């Protein structure tokens, strides 16, 4: 279900806070990240692959898309590239296990504002989203020392 939040009763959306769409192929990850973000942001939907994320971006108009790199159907880099080319789209923050500098570079080359490792999501994801909303880039500190021409 694209807009499944949690098993809690529905609540009013946060006024004046960023609207977040989550995309990850693992349901347990989507649920855990939604729970992490729910007190700070308005998590408006979830997607299980990049293609579904693109569809939901068009319908839900999120401020920020938090997306995994590796997913079936359409991966996160391809989805972010398509959204950028369409000229419509949220700010993108990648959430992944991949520390490879080539993937970091490829992800940030899509115009993404963030690259966060899943192992540090508890500390890094909320600041990354805030910085993305402000138009500033965030890369998890454990990988931000990689040389990047960006």
C-alpha positions in Angstrom: 0.0 0.0 0.0 1.5 3.3 -1.0 0.3 5.4 1.8 0.3 3.0 4.7 1.7 4.8 7.7 1.8 2.5 10.7 -0.8 0.6 12.8 -1.6 3.8 14.7 -4.7 5.8 14.3 -4.6 8.5 11.6 -3.3 11.9 12.7 -3.4 15.3 11.3 -0.6 16.2 9.0 2.1 18.5 10.3 1.6 22.1 9.3 4.6 23.7 7.7 6.8 20.7 7.7 8.3 18.8 4.9 6.2 16.1 3.1 8.2 12.9 2.7 7.8 10.0 0.2 9.8 6.9 1.1 11.0 4.4 -1.6 12.6 1.1 -0.6 12.0 -2.4 -1.8 12.0 -3.8 1.8 8.7 -3.2 3.6 10.4 -3.5 7.1 12.8 -0.7 6.1 10.0 1.5 4.9 8.1 1.0 8.1 11.2 1.6 10.3 12.1 4.8 8.4 8.6 6.1 8.5 8.6 5.6 12.3 11.9 7.4 12.6 10.6 10.4 10.6 7.0 10.6 11.7 7.5 13.0 14.7 9.5 15.5 12.6 8.0 15.3 9.1 4.8 14.3 7.3 5.4 10.9 5.8 2.8 11.0 3.0 3.5 7.7 1.3 5.8 4.8 0.5 6.8 3.0 -2.7 8.4 -0.4 -3.2 10.4 0.5 -6.4 11.6 3.5 -8.4 8.8 3.3 -10.9 6.1 3.4 -8.2 8.0 6.3 -6.6 7.8 8.3 -9.8 4.1 7.6 -10.0 3.5 8.7 -6.4 5.6 11.9 -6.8 3.2 12.9 -9.6 0.1 12.3 -7.4 1.4 13.3 -3.9 3.8 16.1 -4.7 6.2 15.4 -1.8 8.9 18.0 -0.8 11.5 15.2 -0.3 11.9 11.7 -1.8 14.0 9.4 0.4 14.9 6.6 -2.0 17.1 3.5 -1.9 19.7 2.9 -4.6 19.0 -0.7 -5.4 15.4 -1.7 -6.1 13.6 -3.8 -8.6 11.8 -2.5 -11.7 13.6 0.9 -11.6 16.5 1.7 -9.3 16.9 4.9 -7.3 19.5 6.5 -9.6 17.3 5.9 -12.7 14.2 7.2 -10.8 16.0 10.4 -9.6 17.4 11.0 -13.1 13.9 10.7 -14.7 12.4 13.1 -12.1 15.1 15.6 -12.7 14.7 15.4 -16.5 10.9 15.9 -16.1 11.6 19.1 -14.2 9.0 18.1 -11.7 10.1 16.5 -8.6 11.0 16.7 -5.0 14.5 17.1 -3.5 16.1 13.6 -3.4 17.9 12.0 -0.5 19.4 8.6 -1.1 19.3 6.1 1.7 21.5 3.0 1.1 23.9 0.5 2.4 26.3 1.2 -0.5 29.5 3.1 0.4 31.2 2.7 -3.0 32.5 6.1 -4.2 31.3 5.4 -7.7 27.7 5.0 -6.4 28.0 8.1 -4.2 29.1 10.1 -7.3 26.4 8.6 -9.5 23.7 9.3 -7.0 24.8 12.9 -6.4 25.2 13.5 -10.1 21.4 13.1 -10.4 21.0 16.4 -8.6 20.3 14.6 -5.3 20.7 16.6 -2.1 21.7 13.8 0.2 23.4 10.4 0.5 22.8 8.7 3.8 24.0 5.2 4.8 21.3 3.0 6.3 23.6 2.1 9.2 23.7 5.8 10.2 20.1 6.7 9.4 19.2 7.2 13.0 21.7 10.0 13.3 22.0 11.3 9.7 18.6 11.0 7.9 16.7 13.8 9.7 19.6 16.3 9.3 19.9 15.3 5.7 16.2 15.9 5.0 16.4 19.3 6.7 19.4 20.3 4.7 17.8 19.1 1.5 14.7 21.2 2.2 17.1 24.2 2.6 18.8 23.4 -0.7 22.0 22.2 0.9 23.8 18.9 0.3 24.4 16.2 3.0 26.5 13.1 2.8 26.9 10.7 5.7 30.1 11.7 7.5 31.6 8.3 7.2 31.7 8.6 3.4 32.0 12.4 3.0 35.7 12.2 3.0 35.8 10.6 -0.4 37.1 12.9 -3.1 34.2 14.1 -5.3 34.2 16.6 -8.1 30.7 17.6 -7.0 
